[in-house]
Structure formats: structure tokens, C-alpha cells
Amino acid sequence: MQTVSTPYSHQSKGHYSPAVIHDGVVYISGQLPINYATNETLPVGGVEEQILQALANLECVLKQCGSSKQQILRTTVYIPDVAYWPVVNEIFAEFFGEHKPARTVVPTNTLHFNALIEIDAIAYI
């Protein structure tokens, strides 16, 4: 088992790794829509901007692990309101193209920092 750090790992106060690799499979912790390059907690705008930032963070972790978005097997998407499902679906279709990983969308209570999305994933290397 190998834990994976990212350029922003030192900024996290949580007791977790951004990703763990085991037997050629990478398990990626939930990615919030935080722009670590600018230290901006949440992007300006609405749910669309937050989804795009969370997906960019996911892609950053995948690259650090030697994987890619085309190698994602499954995602879990947490949103505070099921009303966001259509826009999540639309942006995921644009992001993944023809690739359709397994996905669960979970309407939940308030997310950390009042984010409108959090995404975790399982991919292969």
C-alpha cells in the first residue's frame, strides 16, 4: 500500500491522504472545489464553477498517481441538493466524454466550507 501526496497536501489539516494506491488501484479522497493554486476556498460563481474545480482537483490527484480520468472506475458525488443533479450530469458528460464510469450521486447535508459538491473516485493505474 502506498499513500500519495500532492503539491497541496501540506495545506490540509485533516488526517487522511489525498489518495492510496493498492494492487494497481487508486482510491482518491473526496475532492472539494478548493483552488489550491490561489488558496481560494470556493470559486466565484455557482455550482458549475464548483463542479469544474472539484473535477480539476480530482484530475490533479489522478496525475500524481499515474492515472487519468479515462481510468476512473467509479465516482461518488456528494451534493447538498438533488436539484443540482442535472448540471452535475451535464458537466460530467463533457468532462468524461465517451467514458462512463460507475457513479453514485448522494444528496446530503451541508458540505465542508458550504461547498456545493465533493467527489471521490476509484481508478486503476
Phi, psi and omega per residue, in radians:
M1 nan 2.409 -3.125
Q2 -2.281 2.221 3.028
T3 -1.533 2.567 -3.063
V4 -2.069 2.322 3.038
S5 -1.790 2.827 3.060
T6 -2.233 2.974 3.113
P7 -1.007 -0.408 -3.115
Y8 -1.786 0.069 -3.077
S9 -0.978 -0.654 -3.104
H10 -1.144 -0.297 3.140
Q11 -1.396 -0.328 -3.077
S12 -1.367 2.410 3.068
K13 -1.721 -0.092 -3.106
G14 -1.392 2.667 3.125
H15 -1.580 1.355 3.134
Y16 -2.819 2.892 3.038
S17 -1.816 2.551 3.069
P18 -1.030 -0.547 3.112
A19 -2.751 2.726 3.044
V20 -2.307 2.313 3.107
I21 -1.891 2.332 3.093
H22 -2.581 2.199 3.100
D23 0.876 0.765 3.078
G24 1.353 0.158 3.118
V25 -2.070 2.358 3.111
V26 -1.904 2.275 3.118
Y27 -1.895 2.002 -3.037
I28 -1.808 2.242 3.107
S29 -1.138 2.825 -3.138
G30 -0.974 2.294 3.133
Q31 -1.856 2.090 3.069
L32 -1.557 2.915 -3.129
P33 -1.472 0.881 3.131
I34 -1.642 2.289 3.077
N35 -1.573 1.723 -3.067
Y36 -1.241 -0.421 3.135
A37 -1.177 -0.619 -3.109
T38 -1.868 -0.024 -3.057
N39 1.029 0.452 3.091
E40 -1.430 2.143 -3.085
T41 -1.055 -0.933 3.095
L42 -2.329 2.497 -3.141
P43 -1.172 2.628 3.078
V44 -1.219 2.426 -3.125
G45 2.138 -2.609 -3.080
G46 -2.124 -2.615 -3.051
V47 -1.101 -0.616 -3.123
E48 -1.067 -0.826 3.131
E49 -1.101 -0.657 3.133
Q50 -1.188 -0.707 3.105
I51 -1.090 -0.811 -3.127
L52 -1.076 -0.694 3.127
Q53 -1.198 -0.743 3.112
A54 -1.086 -0.695 3.097
L55 -1.172 -0.638 3.077
A56 -1.120 -0.700 3.097
N57 -1.140 -0.721 3.092
L58 -1.043 -0.790 -3.135
E59 -1.117 -0.631 3.090
C60 -1.073 -0.802 3.131
V61 -1.145 -0.738 3.105
L62 -0.987 -0.813 -3.140
K63 -1.091 -0.708 3.124
Q64 -1.068 -0.490 -3.124
C65 -1.588 -0.079 -3.086
G66 1.405 0.482 3.137
S67 -2.155 -2.995 3.131
S68 -2.669 2.974 -3.138
K69 -1.112 -0.460 3.111
Q70 -1.303 -0.147 3.127
Q71 -1.855 0.131 3.082
I72 -1.256 2.279 3.105
L73 -1.610 -0.658 -3.027
R74 -2.701 2.511 2.983
T75 -2.213 2.664 2.930
T76 -2.120 2.239 -3.079
V77 -2.040 2.164 3.116
Y78 -1.864 2.225 3.124
I79 -2.349 2.555 -3.115
P80 -1.362 -0.127 -3.113
D81 -2.655 2.225 -3.137
V82 -1.081 -0.291 3.092
A83 -1.082 -0.357 3.113
Y84 -1.387 -0.157 -3.062
W85 -0.934 -0.826 -3.107
P86 -1.034 -0.725 -3.133
V87 -1.256 -0.625 3.035
V88 -1.028 -0.854 -3.112
N89 -1.054 -0.759 -3.127
E90 -1.117 -0.812 -3.115
I91 -1.214 -0.642 3.070
F92 -1.079 -0.718 3.123
A93 -1.074 -0.725 3.103
E94 -1.176 -0.751 -3.090
F95 -1.156 -0.801 -3.048
F96 -1.572 -0.345 -3.106
G97 1.118 -2.286 -3.112
E98 -1.253 -0.374 -3.133
H99 -1.259 2.231 -3.138
K100 -2.187 1.526 3.087
P101 -1.203 2.788 3.003
A102 -1.060 2.583 -3.076
R103 -2.637 2.475 2.972
T104 -2.165 2.317 3.056
V105 -1.937 2.155 -3.052
V106 -2.028 1.914 2.997
P107 -1.237 2.276 -3.032
T108 -2.425 -3.111 3.063
N109 -1.322 -2.928 -3.133
T110 -0.941 2.336 3.074
L111 -1.605 2.862 -3.126
H112 -0.971 2.445 -3.105
F113 1.081 0.281 -3.063
N114 1.060 0.515 3.089
A115 -1.094 2.747 3.127
L116 -1.745 -0.005 3.127
I117 -2.805 2.598 2.940
E118 -2.509 2.381 -3.064
I119 -2.264 2.209 2.943
D120 -1.991 2.913 -3.038
A121 -2.702 2.784 2.989
I122 -2.210 2.271 -3.120
A123 -2.419 2.925 3.030
Y124 -1.887 2.847 -3.141
I125 -1.959 nan nan
